[in-house]
Protein backbone atom coordinates (compact mmCIF):
# COMPACT_ATOMS: atom_id res chain seq x y z
CA UNK A 1 0.00 0.00 0.00
CA UNK A 2 1.38 3.41 -0.99
CA UNK A 3 2.39 5.87 1.75
CA UNK A 4 2.61 9.66 1.52
CA UNK A 5 6.24 10.82 1.37
CA UNK A 6 7.84 14.25 0.84
CA UNK A 7 7.44 15.03 -2.86
CA UNK A 8 4.45 12.70 -3.31
CA UNK A 9 1.86 13.65 -5.90
CA UNK A 10 -1.53 13.28 -4.19
CA UNK A 11 -5.18 13.17 -5.06
CA UNK A 12 -7.24 13.91 -1.98
CA UNK A 13 -10.28 15.49 -0.48
CA UNK A 14 -9.65 17.91 2.35
CA UNK A 15 -11.44 20.35 4.59
CA UNK A 16 -9.95 23.28 6.51
CA UNK A 17 -12.17 24.80 9.16
CA UNK A 18 -11.80 27.35 11.92
CA UNK A 19 -14.16 28.38 14.70
CA UNK A 20 -16.47 30.09 12.17
CA UNK A 21 -16.71 27.00 9.93
CA UNK A 22 -15.23 25.77 6.67
CA UNK A 23 -12.76 27.88 4.71
CA UNK A 24 -12.01 25.16 2.14
CA UNK A 25 -13.94 21.92 1.62
CA UNK A 26 -13.43 19.69 -1.43
CA UNK A 27 -15.51 16.75 -0.16
CA UNK A 28 -18.60 17.78 -2.10
CA UNK A 29 -16.66 18.65 -5.25
CA UNK A 30 -13.81 17.40 -7.40
CA UNK A 31 -10.83 16.16 -5.34
CA UNK A 32 -7.69 18.26 -5.13
CA UNK A 33 -4.35 17.26 -6.63
CA UNK A 34 -1.08 18.57 -5.26
CA UNK A 35 2.59 17.78 -4.82
CA UNK A 36 3.92 17.77 -1.28
CA UNK A 37 6.65 20.36 -0.91
CA UNK A 38 5.30 22.79 -3.54
CA UNK A 39 3.72 25.08 -0.88
CA UNK A 40 0.20 24.25 -2.00
CA UNK A 41 -0.64 23.59 1.66
CA UNK A 42 1.05 25.06 4.69
CA UNK A 43 4.15 23.10 5.79
CA UNK A 44 2.41 22.15 9.04
CA UNK A 45 -0.51 20.59 7.12
CA UNK A 46 1.87 18.82 4.73
CA UNK A 47 3.72 17.30 7.71
CA UNK A 48 0.43 15.80 8.92
CA UNK A 49 0.03 14.00 5.57
CA UNK A 50 3.48 12.35 5.56
CA UNK A 51 3.17 8.69 6.54
CA UNK A 52 -0.54 8.36 5.75
CA UNK A 53 -1.54 5.40 3.59
CA UNK A 54 -3.62 5.57 0.45
CA UNK A 55 -7.30 5.38 1.43
CA UNK A 56 -6.77 6.93 4.87
CA UNK A 57 -9.43 9.31 6.10
CA UNK A 58 -8.55 11.21 9.26
CA UNK A 59 -8.95 14.53 11.07
CA UNK A 60 -6.31 16.65 12.79
CA UNK A 61 -7.16 19.37 15.32
CA UNK A 62 -4.42 21.98 15.43
CA UNK A 63 -4.15 24.59 18.20
CA UNK A 64 -4.48 28.31 17.53
CA UNK A 65 -1.66 29.67 15.38
CA UNK A 66 -0.03 26.33 14.52
CA UNK A 67 -1.37 25.85 11.00
CA UNK A 68 -1.04 29.41 9.64
CA UNK A 69 0.89 31.30 12.31
CA UNK A 70 -0.29 34.08 14.54
CA UNK A 71 -2.14 37.11 13.19
CA UNK A 72 0.32 39.85 12.26
CA UNK A 73 -1.01 43.41 12.60
CA UNK A 74 1.58 44.57 10.04
CA UNK A 75 -0.26 42.46 7.46
CA UNK A 76 -3.15 44.96 7.54
CA UNK A 77 -2.38 47.75 5.10
CA UNK A 78 -4.16 50.74 3.64
CA UNK A 79 -4.51 50.53 -0.13
CA UNK A 80 -5.43 53.59 -2.18
CA UNK A 81 -8.53 53.32 -4.31
CA UNK A 82 -6.44 54.72 -7.19
CA UNK A 83 -4.27 51.58 -7.13
CA UNK A 84 -7.33 49.31 -7.09
CA UNK A 85 -8.79 51.25 -10.04
CA UNK A 86 -5.55 50.72 -12.01
CA UNK A 87 -5.58 46.99 -11.27
CA UNK A 88 -9.20 46.32 -12.12
CA UNK A 89 -12.63 47.81 -12.66
CA UNK A 90 -12.74 51.49 -11.59
CA UNK A 91 -16.49 51.12 -10.92
CA UNK A 92 -16.00 48.20 -8.51
CA UNK A 93 -17.66 48.67 -5.12
CA UNK A 94 -15.74 47.17 -2.19
CA UNK A 95 -17.40 45.96 1.00
CA UNK A 96 -16.12 44.85 4.41
CA UNK A 97 -15.50 41.09 4.45
CA UNK A 98 -14.97 40.84 0.69
CA UNK A 99 -11.79 39.24 -0.70
CA UNK A 100 -9.71 41.29 -3.13
CA UNK A 101 -7.13 39.65 -5.39
CA UNK A 102 -3.82 41.32 -6.22
CA UNK A 103 -1.19 40.35 -8.80
CA UNK A 104 2.35 39.67 -7.61
CA UNK A 105 4.92 42.26 -8.74
CA UNK A 106 6.28 39.85 -11.35
CA UNK A 107 2.77 39.21 -12.69
CA UNK A 108 3.26 35.44 -12.37
CA UNK A 109 0.91 34.86 -9.46
CA UNK A 110 -1.63 36.40 -7.18
CA UNK A 111 -2.49 36.82 -3.53
CA UNK A 112 -5.60 37.95 -1.73
CA UNK A 113 -6.63 40.12 1.16
CA UNK A 114 -9.90 40.81 2.91
CA UNK A 115 -11.43 44.28 3.16
CA UNK A 116 -11.53 45.28 6.83
CA UNK A 117 -12.52 48.94 6.48
CA UNK A 118 -13.59 51.24 3.66
CA UNK A 119 -12.33 54.79 4.10
CA UNK A 120 -10.76 56.44 7.12
CA UNK A 121 -10.46 59.89 8.71
CA UNK A 122 -7.72 60.83 6.23
CA UNK A 123 -9.29 59.52 3.03
CA UNK A 124 -12.59 58.06 1.91
CA UNK A 125 -10.68 56.65 -1.07
CA UNK A 126 -8.67 54.02 0.78
CA UNK A 127 -9.36 50.50 1.98
CA UNK A 128 -7.82 48.68 4.92
CA UNK A 129 -6.90 45.23 3.60
CA UNK A 130 -5.96 42.28 5.83
CA UNK A 131 -3.40 40.04 4.11
CA UNK A 132 -3.23 37.51 6.98
CA UNK A 133 -4.45 34.02 6.14
CA UNK A 134 -8.13 33.82 7.20
CA UNK A 135 -7.21 31.08 9.71
CA UNK A 136 -4.10 32.81 11.14
CA UNK A 137 -4.16 32.80 14.93
CA UNK A 138 -7.10 30.39 15.08
CA UNK A 139 -7.47 26.72 15.92
CA UNK A 140 -7.85 24.70 12.72
CA UNK A 141 -9.52 21.39 11.90
CA UNK A 142 -7.84 19.63 8.96
CA UNK A 143 -9.82 16.67 7.63
CA UNK A 144 -8.31 14.65 4.82
CA UNK A 145 -9.09 11.59 2.68
CA UNK A 146 -6.05 10.39 0.73
CA UNK A 147 -7.47 8.99 -2.51
CA UNK A 148 -4.31 8.33 -4.49
CA UNK A 149 -0.52 8.62 -4.18
CA UNK A 150 2.00 8.70 -7.03
C-alpha positions as a Markdown table, in Angstrom:
| # | Residue | x | y | z |
|---|---|---|---|---|
| 1 | Unk | 0.0 | 0.0 | 0.0 |
| 2 | Unk | 1.4 | 3.4 | -1.0 |
| 3 | Unk | 2.4 | 5.9 | 1.7 |
| 4 | Unk | 2.6 | 9.7 | 1.5 |
| 5 | Unk | 6.2 | 10.8 | 1.4 |
| 6 | Unk | 7.8 | 14.2 | 0.8 |
| 7 | Unk | 7.4 | 15.0 | -2.9 |
| 8 | Unk | 4.5 | 12.7 | -3.3 |
| 9 | Unk | 1.9 | 13.7 | -5.9 |
| 10 | Unk | -1.5 | 13.3 | -4.2 |
| 11 | Unk | -5.2 | 13.2 | -5.1 |
| 12 | Unk | -7.2 | 13.9 | -2.0 |
| 13 | Unk | -10.3 | 15.5 | -0.5 |
| 14 | Unk | -9.7 | 17.9 | 2.4 |
| 15 | Unk | -11.4 | 20.4 | 4.6 |
| 16 | Unk | -10.0 | 23.3 | 6.5 |
| 17 | Unk | -12.2 | 24.8 | 9.2 |
| 18 | Unk | -11.8 | 27.3 | 11.9 |
| 19 | Unk | -14.2 | 28.4 | 14.7 |
| 20 | Unk | -16.5 | 30.1 | 12.2 |
| 21 | Unk | -16.7 | 27.0 | 9.9 |
| 22 | Unk | -15.2 | 25.8 | 6.7 |
| 23 | Unk | -12.8 | 27.9 | 4.7 |
| 24 | Unk | -12.0 | 25.2 | 2.1 |
| 25 | Unk | -13.9 | 21.9 | 1.6 |
| 26 | Unk | -13.4 | 19.7 | -1.4 |
| 27 | Unk | -15.5 | 16.7 | -0.2 |
| 28 | Unk | -18.6 | 17.8 | -2.1 |
| 29 | Unk | -16.7 | 18.7 | -5.3 |
| 30 | Unk | -13.8 | 17.4 | -7.4 |
| 31 | Unk | -10.8 | 16.2 | -5.3 |
| 32 | Unk | -7.7 | 18.3 | -5.1 |
| 33 | Unk | -4.3 | 17.3 | -6.6 |
| 34 | Unk | -1.1 | 18.6 | -5.3 |
| 35 | Unk | 2.6 | 17.8 | -4.8 |
| 36 | Unk | 3.9 | 17.8 | -1.3 |
| 37 | Unk | 6.7 | 20.4 | -0.9 |
| 38 | Unk | 5.3 | 22.8 | -3.5 |
| 39 | Unk | 3.7 | 25.1 | -0.9 |
| 40 | Unk | 0.2 | 24.2 | -2.0 |
| 41 | Unk | -0.6 | 23.6 | 1.7 |
| 42 | Unk | 1.0 | 25.1 | 4.7 |
| 43 | Unk | 4.2 | 23.1 | 5.8 |
| 44 | Unk | 2.4 | 22.1 | 9.0 |
| 45 | Unk | -0.5 | 20.6 | 7.1 |
| 46 | Unk | 1.9 | 18.8 | 4.7 |
| 47 | Unk | 3.7 | 17.3 | 7.7 |
| 48 | Unk | 0.4 | 15.8 | 8.9 |
| 49 | Unk | 0.0 | 14.0 | 5.6 |
| 50 | Unk | 3.5 | 12.3 | 5.6 |
| 51 | Unk | 3.2 | 8.7 | 6.5 |
| 52 | Unk | -0.5 | 8.4 | 5.8 |
| 53 | Unk | -1.5 | 5.4 | 3.6 |
| 54 | Unk | -3.6 | 5.6 | 0.4 |
| 55 | Unk | -7.3 | 5.4 | 1.4 |
| 56 | Unk | -6.8 | 6.9 | 4.9 |
| 57 | Unk | -9.4 | 9.3 | 6.1 |
| 58 | Unk | -8.5 | 11.2 | 9.3 |
| 59 | Unk | -9.0 | 14.5 | 11.1 |
| 60 | Unk | -6.3 | 16.7 | 12.8 |
| 61 | Unk | -7.2 | 19.4 | 15.3 |
| 62 | Unk | -4.4 | 22.0 | 15.4 |
| 63 | Unk | -4.2 | 24.6 | 18.2 |
| 64 | Unk | -4.5 | 28.3 | 17.5 |
| 65 | Unk | -1.7 | 29.7 | 15.4 |
| 66 | Unk | 0.0 | 26.3 | 14.5 |
| 67 | Unk | -1.4 | 25.8 | 11.0 |
| 68 | Unk | -1.0 | 29.4 | 9.6 |
| 69 | Unk | 0.9 | 31.3 | 12.3 |
| 70 | Unk | -0.3 | 34.1 | 14.5 |
| 71 | Unk | -2.1 | 37.1 | 13.2 |
| 72 | Unk | 0.3 | 39.8 | 12.3 |
| 73 | Unk | -1.0 | 43.4 | 12.6 |
| 74 | Unk | 1.6 | 44.6 | 10.0 |
| 75 | Unk | -0.3 | 42.5 | 7.5 |
| 76 | Unk | -3.1 | 45.0 | 7.5 |
| 77 | Unk | -2.4 | 47.8 | 5.1 |
| 78 | Unk | -4.2 | 50.7 | 3.6 |
| 79 | Unk | -4.5 | 50.5 | -0.1 |
| 80 | Unk | -5.4 | 53.6 | -2.2 |
| 81 | Unk | -8.5 | 53.3 | -4.3 |
| 82 | Unk | -6.4 | 54.7 | -7.2 |
| 83 | Unk | -4.3 | 51.6 | -7.1 |
| 84 | Unk | -7.3 | 49.3 | -7.1 |
| 85 | Unk | -8.8 | 51.2 | -10.0 |
| 86 | Unk | -5.5 | 50.7 | -12.0 |
| 87 | Unk | -5.6 | 47.0 | -11.3 |
| 88 | Unk | -9.2 | 46.3 | -12.1 |
| 89 | Unk | -12.6 | 47.8 | -12.7 |
| 90 | Unk | -12.7 | 51.5 | -11.6 |
| 91 | Unk | -16.5 | 51.1 | -10.9 |
| 92 | Unk | -16.0 | 48.2 | -8.5 |
| 93 | Unk | -17.7 | 48.7 | -5.1 |
| 94 | Unk | -15.7 | 47.2 | -2.2 |
| 95 | Unk | -17.4 | 46.0 | 1.0 |
| 96 | Unk | -16.1 | 44.9 | 4.4 |
| 97 | Unk | -15.5 | 41.1 | 4.4 |
| 98 | Unk | -15.0 | 40.8 | 0.7 |
| 99 | Unk | -11.8 | 39.2 | -0.7 |
| 100 | Unk | -9.7 | 41.3 | -3.1 |
| 101 | Unk | -7.1 | 39.7 | -5.4 |
| 102 | Unk | -3.8 | 41.3 | -6.2 |
| 103 | Unk | -1.2 | 40.3 | -8.8 |
| 104 | Unk | 2.3 | 39.7 | -7.6 |
| 105 | Unk | 4.9 | 42.3 | -8.7 |
| 106 | Unk | 6.3 | 39.8 | -11.3 |
| 107 | Unk | 2.8 | 39.2 | -12.7 |
| 108 | Unk | 3.3 | 35.4 | -12.4 |
| 109 | Unk | 0.9 | 34.9 | -9.5 |
| 110 | Unk | -1.6 | 36.4 | -7.2 |
| 111 | Unk | -2.5 | 36.8 | -3.5 |
| 112 | Unk | -5.6 | 37.9 | -1.7 |
| 113 | Unk | -6.6 | 40.1 | 1.2 |
| 114 | Unk | -9.9 | 40.8 | 2.9 |
| 115 | Unk | -11.4 | 44.3 | 3.2 |
| 116 | Unk | -11.5 | 45.3 | 6.8 |
| 117 | Unk | -12.5 | 48.9 | 6.5 |
| 118 | Unk | -13.6 | 51.2 | 3.7 |
| 119 | Unk | -12.3 | 54.8 | 4.1 |
| 120 | Unk | -10.8 | 56.4 | 7.1 |
| 121 | Unk | -10.5 | 59.9 | 8.7 |
| 122 | Unk | -7.7 | 60.8 | 6.2 |
| 123 | Unk | -9.3 | 59.5 | 3.0 |
| 124 | Unk | -12.6 | 58.1 | 1.9 |
| 125 | Unk | -10.7 | 56.6 | -1.1 |
| 126 | Unk | -8.7 | 54.0 | 0.8 |
| 127 | Unk | -9.4 | 50.5 | 2.0 |
| 128 | Unk | -7.8 | 48.7 | 4.9 |
| 129 | Unk | -6.9 | 45.2 | 3.6 |
| 130 | Unk | -6.0 | 42.3 | 5.8 |
| 131 | Unk | -3.4 | 40.0 | 4.1 |
| 132 | Unk | -3.2 | 37.5 | 7.0 |
| 133 | Unk | -4.5 | 34.0 | 6.1 |
| 134 | Unk | -8.1 | 33.8 | 7.2 |
| 135 | Unk | -7.2 | 31.1 | 9.7 |
| 136 | Unk | -4.1 | 32.8 | 11.1 |
| 137 | Unk | -4.2 | 32.8 | 14.9 |
| 138 | Unk | -7.1 | 30.4 | 15.1 |
| 139 | Unk | -7.5 | 26.7 | 15.9 |
| 140 | Unk | -7.9 | 24.7 | 12.7 |
| 141 | Unk | -9.5 | 21.4 | 11.9 |
| 142 | Unk | -7.8 | 19.6 | 9.0 |
| 143 | Unk | -9.8 | 16.7 | 7.6 |
| 144 | Unk | -8.3 | 14.6 | 4.8 |
| 145 | Unk | -9.1 | 11.6 | 2.7 |
| 146 | Unk | -6.0 | 10.4 | 0.7 |
| 147 | Unk | -7.5 | 9.0 | -2.5 |
| 148 | Unk | -4.3 | 8.3 | -4.5 |
| 149 | Unk | -0.5 | 8.6 | -4.2 |
| 150 | Unk | 2.0 | 8.7 | -7.0 |
